Amino acid sequence: MKKLKITYVSKSRIYPSFGDANETPPRIRIRIRKDLPIAVKKFVLEHEKYHIKDYQKLTKENKKYYWIWGEIKANFFGAIKHPFGALICFLMSLSPARLKFYWQRIKKSK
């Protein structure tokens, strides 16, 4: 089994993201911004854990648009465990920087 390493990092390291995850054998690494409220950190952790499981289904053919569906699923499963954190996170995601971030990802996938 792979080791999970969770690191809380400064905002400047991953901004505008709230967290990210990647799998580099022999470990899985999740980074979460340490400036986030505790409830949001818990939600983001579940969100990123879901991505790690879900990335197993990523293929060359579905990679281009996969991120939209992947984000919907990760948000859903994170919200089941931490609904209050999800609500706060969703409200925080309405900032101009986050909306620009989403728009750039949408344009990039076309």
N, CA, C and O of each residue as an XYZ file, in Angstrom:
440
protein
N       0.842     -1.188      0.000
C       0.000      0.000      0.000
C       0.884      1.248      0.000
O       1.934      1.275      0.642
N       0.456      2.259     -0.713
C       1.213      3.504     -0.801
C       0.977      4.361      0.432
O      -0.104      4.344      1.022
N       1.999      5.107      0.807
C       1.904      5.985      1.971
C       1.278      7.310      1.569
O       1.589      7.864      0.514
N       0.398      7.808      2.417
C      -0.253      9.093      2.192
C       0.474     10.151      3.007
O       0.609     10.026      4.224
N       0.939     11.189      2.331
C       1.600     12.303      3.010
C       0.743     13.548      2.817
O       0.509     13.985      1.690
N       0.281     14.111      3.922
C      -0.539     15.325      3.890
C       0.323     16.470      4.399
O       0.890     16.400      5.490
N       0.415     17.522      3.598
C       1.226     18.680      3.955
C       0.361     19.928      3.898
O      -0.398     20.131      2.950
N       0.484     20.756      4.916
C      -0.209     22.044      4.943
C       0.805     23.109      4.547
O       1.826     23.292      5.211
N       0.509     23.805      3.461
C       1.472     24.734      2.865
C       0.945     26.164      2.881
O      -0.248     26.402      3.071
N       1.849     27.100      2.681
C       1.449     28.506      2.638
C       0.606     28.771      1.389
O       0.714     28.063      0.387
N      -0.213     29.778      1.469
C      -1.098     30.166      0.372
C      -0.309     30.381     -0.915
O      -0.758     29.990     -1.993
N       0.857     30.996     -0.808
C       1.646     31.333     -1.994
C       2.140     30.105     -2.759
O       2.472     30.216     -3.939
N       2.195     28.950     -2.120
C       2.704     27.737     -2.776
C       1.742     27.162     -3.810
O       2.179     26.610     -4.820
N       0.416     27.287     -3.565
C      -0.534     26.637     -4.488
C      -1.682     27.546     -4.923
O      -2.611     27.087     -5.587
N      -1.630     28.812     -4.565
C      -2.683     29.766     -4.928
C      -2.863     29.788     -6.440
O      -1.859     29.772     -7.153
N      -4.074     29.823     -6.968
C      -5.352     30.030     -6.306
C      -6.028     28.742     -5.836
O      -7.157     28.781     -5.347
N      -5.359     27.617     -5.977
C      -5.938     26.350     -5.509
C      -6.044     26.331     -3.988
O      -5.288     27.005     -3.289
N      -6.991     25.550     -3.495
C      -7.120     25.328     -2.055
C      -6.330     24.085     -1.645
O      -5.912     23.956     -0.495
N      -6.136     23.188     -2.587
C      -5.390     21.967     -2.332
C      -5.058     21.289     -3.644
O      -5.604     21.636     -4.691
N      -4.163     20.324     -3.582
C      -3.876     19.508     -4.758
C      -3.383     18.143     -4.300
O      -3.026     17.948     -3.138
N      -3.373     17.218     -5.225
C      -2.961     15.852     -4.905
C      -2.209     15.275     -6.087
O      -2.517     15.562     -7.244
N      -1.221     14.461     -5.776
C      -0.571     13.701     -6.837
C      -0.004     12.415     -6.270
O       0.212     12.268     -5.067
N       0.222     11.513     -7.172
C       0.707     10.196     -6.794
C       2.085     10.015     -7.413
O       2.226      9.933     -8.633
N       3.087      9.955     -6.564
C       4.456      9.735     -7.006
C       4.979      8.534     -6.231
O       5.319      8.657     -5.054
N       5.048      7.371     -6.880
C       5.463      6.181     -6.144
C       6.735      6.440     -5.340
O       7.656      7.086     -5.839
N       6.800      5.949     -4.108
C       5.845      5.038     -3.464
C       4.818      5.749     -2.594
O       4.235      5.119     -1.713
N       4.578      7.029     -2.808
C       3.647      7.725     -1.914
C       2.623      8.554     -2.683
O       2.766      8.847     -3.870
N       1.597      8.909     -1.944
C       0.563      9.819     -2.426
C       0.722     11.095     -1.620
O       0.801     11.052     -0.392
N       0.771     12.222     -2.298
C       0.963     13.496     -1.607
C      -0.256     14.384     -1.801
O      -0.738     14.570     -2.919
N      -0.744     14.927     -0.698
C      -1.828     15.908     -0.727
C      -1.307     17.167     -0.052
O      -0.755     17.115      1.047
N      -1.489     18.303     -0.727
C      -1.122     19.593     -0.141
C      -2.396     20.407      0.049
O      -3.249     20.465     -0.837
N      -2.512     21.029      1.210
C      -3.673     21.857      1.546
C      -3.153     23.179      2.085
O      -2.182     23.221      2.841
N      -3.812     24.252      1.685
C      -3.403     25.570      2.173
C      -3.665     25.687      3.667
O      -4.759     25.380      4.140
N      -2.654     26.134      4.406
C      -2.808     26.235      5.856
C      -3.566     27.473      6.301
O      -3.906     27.584      7.479
N      -3.845     28.413      5.395
C      -4.588     29.620      5.772
C      -6.102     29.417      5.743
O      -6.848     30.328      6.102
N      -6.562     28.253      5.328
C      -8.003     27.988      5.216
C      -8.612     27.701      6.587
O      -7.922     27.222      7.487
N      -9.913     27.995      6.748
C     -10.599     27.608      7.990
C     -10.550     26.083      8.173
O     -10.485     25.339      7.194
N     -10.581     25.632      9.413
C     -10.476     24.198      9.722
C     -11.529     23.376      8.977
O     -11.214     22.320      8.428
N     -12.765     23.849      8.955
C     -13.835     23.102      8.273
C     -13.530     22.950      6.784
O     -13.809     21.906      6.195
N     -12.962     23.980      6.182
C     -12.611     23.922      4.756
C     -11.441     22.960      4.545
O     -11.434     22.206      3.572
N     -10.464     22.977      5.431
C      -9.334     22.040      5.324
C      -9.831     20.596      5.332
O      -9.350     19.769      4.557
N     -10.791     20.291      6.206
C     -11.334     18.930      6.279
C     -12.037     18.559      4.975
O     -11.871     17.451      4.465
N     -12.820     19.492      4.441
C     -13.498     19.247      3.168
C     -12.482     19.047      2.043
O     -12.592     18.103      1.261
N     -11.498     19.936      1.966
C     -10.492     19.856      0.899
C      -9.723     18.538      0.990
O      -9.408     17.940     -0.039
N      -9.420     18.079      2.194
C      -8.725     16.801      2.354
C      -9.551     15.659      1.765
O      -9.014     14.829      1.030
N     -10.839     15.604      2.074
C     -11.699     14.550      1.505
C     -11.808     14.695     -0.008
O     -11.794     13.701     -0.735
N     -11.916     15.923     -0.476
C     -11.980     16.222     -1.911
C     -10.735     15.659     -2.605
O     -10.854     14.967     -3.616
N      -9.563     15.944     -2.078
C      -8.313     15.486     -2.692
C      -8.140     13.974     -2.570
O      -7.616     13.344     -3.488
N      -8.565     13.385     -1.462
C      -8.506     11.927     -1.321
C      -9.359     11.270     -2.403
O      -8.976     10.245     -2.968
N     -10.511     11.864     -2.687
C     -11.357     11.302     -3.735
C     -10.644     11.367     -5.087
O     -10.685     10.408     -5.858
N      -9.993     12.492     -5.373
C      -9.252     12.605     -6.633
C      -8.223     11.485     -6.771
O      -8.078     10.908     -7.849
N      -7.518     11.176     -5.701
C      -6.504     10.119     -5.769
C      -7.141      8.801     -6.199
O      -6.589      8.091     -7.040
N      -8.285      8.472     -5.634
C      -8.981      7.236     -6.018
C      -9.510      7.329     -7.441
O      -9.436      6.368     -8.206
N     -10.039      8.483     -7.783
C     -10.704      8.666     -9.064
C      -9.725      8.771    -10.224
O     -10.078      8.414    -11.348
N      -8.518      9.245     -9.990
C      -7.549      9.372    -11.078
C      -7.217      8.026    -11.707
O      -6.695      7.971    -12.821
N      -7.514      6.951    -11.005
C      -7.248      5.631    -11.551
C      -8.024      5.408    -12.855
O      -7.608      4.608    -13.692
N      -9.139      6.105    -13.027
C      -9.992      5.908    -14.196
C      -9.655      6.863    -15.343
O     -10.278      6.812    -16.403
N      -8.675      7.726    -15.127
C      -8.299      8.710    -16.137
C      -7.616      8.015    -17.312
O      -6.676      7.242    -17.126
N      -8.094      8.296    -18.517
C      -7.487      7.716    -19.713
C      -7.075      8.835    -20.655
O      -7.480      9.986    -20.490
N      -6.276      8.488    -21.630
C      -5.819      9.470    -22.614
C      -7.010     10.088    -23.357
O      -6.998     11.276    -23.679
N      -8.022      9.285    -23.623
C      -9.181      9.748    -24.386
C     -10.069     10.711    -23.596
O     -10.621     11.646    -24.176
N     -10.215     10.504    -22.294
C     -11.150     11.342    -21.531
C     -10.464     12.461    -20.751
O     -11.131     13.207    -20.034
N      -9.152     12.589    -20.876
C      -8.395     13.547    -20.060
C      -8.810     15.001    -20.300
O      -8.840     15.794    -19.360
N      -9.127     15.355    -21.541
C      -9.391     16.753    -21.882
C     -10.538     17.364    -21.080
O     -10.405     18.473    -20.563
N     -11.657     16.658    -20.972
C     -12.831     17.202    -20.274
C     -13.072     16.545    -18.919
O     -14.006     16.908    -18.205
N     -12.237     15.591    -18.574
C     -12.445     14.824    -17.358
C     -12.471     15.692    -16.111
O     -13.228     15.407    -15.182
N     -11.668     16.734    -16.069
C     -11.531     17.508    -14.834
C     -12.859     18.077    -14.359
O     -13.066     18.194    -13.151
N     -13.768     18.436    -15.266
C     -15.061     18.994    -14.842
C     -15.847     17.936    -14.059
O     -16.306     18.197    -12.947
N     -15.996     16.764    -14.633
C     -16.729     15.687    -13.969
C     -15.992     15.249    -12.706
O     -16.625     14.965    -11.690
N     -14.676     15.193    -12.760
C     -13.886     14.821    -11.592
C     -14.075     15.785    -10.432
O     -14.136     15.361     -9.278
N     -14.167     17.082    -10.726
C     -14.389     18.086     -9.679
C     -15.790     17.959     -9.085
O     -15.971     18.097     -7.876
N     -16.773     17.699     -9.933
C     -18.143     17.526     -9.435
C     -18.190     16.348     -8.458
O     -18.754     16.458     -7.370
N     -17.595     15.225     -8.856
C     -17.608     14.040     -7.989
C     -16.830     14.273     -6.698
O     -17.296     13.899     -5.622
N     -15.655     14.885     -6.791
C     -14.845     15.130     -5.587
C     -15.562     16.088     -4.639
O     -15.499     15.916     -3.422
N     -16.243     17.095     -5.190
C     -17.013     18.014     -4.343
C     -18.161     17.287     -3.658
O     -18.412     17.499     -2.472
N     -18.854     16.438     -4.390
C     -19.973     15.693     -3.825
C     -19.511     14.805     -2.666
O     -20.095     14.840     -1.583
N     -18.471     14.017     -2.895
C     -18.023     13.092     -1.855
C     -17.382     13.814     -0.675
O     -17.490     13.353      0.461
N     -16.719     14.936     -0.928
C     -16.193     15.736      0.178
C     -17.311     16.356      0.994
O     -17.233     16.422      2.221
N     -18.361     16.815      0.303
C     -19.494     17.466      0.974
C     -20.305     16.489      1.822
O     -20.892     16.886      2.828
N     -20.343     15.232      1.433
C     -21.054     14.232      2.240
C     -20.428     14.141      3.631
O     -21.140     14.067      4.632
N     -19.107     14.148      3.688
C     -18.413     14.020      4.979
C     -18.299     15.345      5.722
O     -18.313     15.369      6.953
N     -18.187     16.444      4.988
C     -17.972     17.753      5.623
C     -18.840     18.823      4.948
O     -18.320     19.688      4.244
N     -20.155     18.767      5.161
C     -21.056     19.702      4.474
C     -20.802     21.170      4.825
O     -20.880     22.029      3.947
N     -20.503     21.468      6.074
C     -20.258     22.858      6.463
C     -18.980     23.378      5.795
O     -18.949     24.505      5.301
N     -17.943     22.564      5.783
C     -16.700     22.941      5.109
C     -16.911     23.138      3.621
O     -16.321     24.031      3.014
N     -17.764     22.292      3.028
C     -18.063     22.425      1.601
C     -18.773     23.742      1.321
O     -18.440     24.437      0.361
N     -19.745     24.084      2.152
C     -20.481     25.336      1.966
C     -19.542     26.540      2.037
O     -19.604     27.432      1.192
N     -18.684     26.559      3.039
C     -17.738     27.672      3.165
C     -16.792     27.702      1.962
O     -16.506     28.768      1.414
N     -16.317     26.540      1.561
C     -15.411     26.445      0.415
C     -16.084     26.958     -0.858
O     -15.472     27.691     -1.636
N     -17.331     26.577     -1.067
C     -18.049     27.037     -2.256
C     -18.202     28.552     -2.243
O     -18.061     29.196     -3.282
N     -18.488     29.123     -1.083
C     -18.604     30.582     -0.983
C     -17.255     31.252     -1.233
O     -17.188     32.283     -1.903
N     -16.188     30.672     -0.702
C     -14.846     31.212     -0.936
C     -14.459     31.119     -2.413
O     -13.643     31.905     -2.895
N     -15.041     30.168     -3.119
C     -14.729     29.968     -4.535
C     -15.358     31.015     -5.440
O     -15.098     31.025     -6.643
N     -16.176     31.888     -4.885
C     -16.798     32.949     -5.682
C     -15.918     34.197     -5.784
O     -16.343     35.210     -6.339
N     -14.713     34.131     -5.260
C     -13.806     35.282     -5.346
C     -13.368     35.477     -6.799
O     -13.327     34.513     -7.563
N     -13.044     36.701     -7.187
C     -12.602     36.950     -8.565
C     -11.415     36.074     -8.992
O     -11.383     35.590    -10.124
N     -10.454     35.870     -8.109
C      -9.283     35.053     -8.463
C      -9.679     33.607     -8.755
O      -9.168     32.999     -9.695
N     -10.587     33.059     -7.952
C     -11.023     31.677     -8.172
C     -11.860     31.562     -9.441
O     -11.697     30.613    -10.207
N     -12.751     32.518     -9.668
C     -13.566     32.482    -10.884
C     -12.681     32.580    -12.125
O     -12.944     31.911    -13.124
N     -11.645     33.398    -12.071
C     -10.691     33.506    -13.183
C      -9.966     32.170    -13.381
O      -9.760     31.727    -14.512
N      -9.589     31.545    -12.284
C      -8.920     30.241    -12.310
C      -9.798     29.206    -13.024
O      -9.320     28.475    -13.892
N     -11.078     29.148    -12.657
C     -12.001     28.207    -13.301
C     -12.160     28.522    -14.785
O     -12.143     27.619    -15.620
N     -12.313     29.793    -15.108
C     -12.503     30.201    -16.501
C     -11.293     29.799    -17.343
O     -11.454     29.330    -18.470
N     -10.096     29.976    -16.812
C      -8.883     29.590    -17.541
C      -8.840     28.083    -17.773
O      -8.414     27.632    -18.836
N      -9.271     27.313    -16.800
C      -9.299     25.853    -16.972
C     -10.317     25.445    -18.031
O     -10.073     24.522    -18.809
N     -11.455     26.132    -18.061
C     -12.473     25.829    -19.069
C     -11.942     26.157    -20.459
O     -12.074     25.350    -21.379
N     -11.348     27.321    -20.619
C     -10.800     27.720    -21.924
C      -9.692     26.769    -22.374
O      -9.588     26.451    -23.559
N      -8.883     26.326    -21.451
C      -7.763     25.432    -21.750
C      -8.252     24.067    -22.245
O      -7.567     23.411    -23.030
N      -9.423     23.645    -21.793
C      -9.927     22.318    -22.160
C     -10.649     22.299    -23.502
O     -11.053     21.232    -23.964
N     -10.817     23.444    -24.128
C     -11.523     23.484    -25.427
C     -10.631     23.014    -26.551
O     -11.057     22.981    -27.705
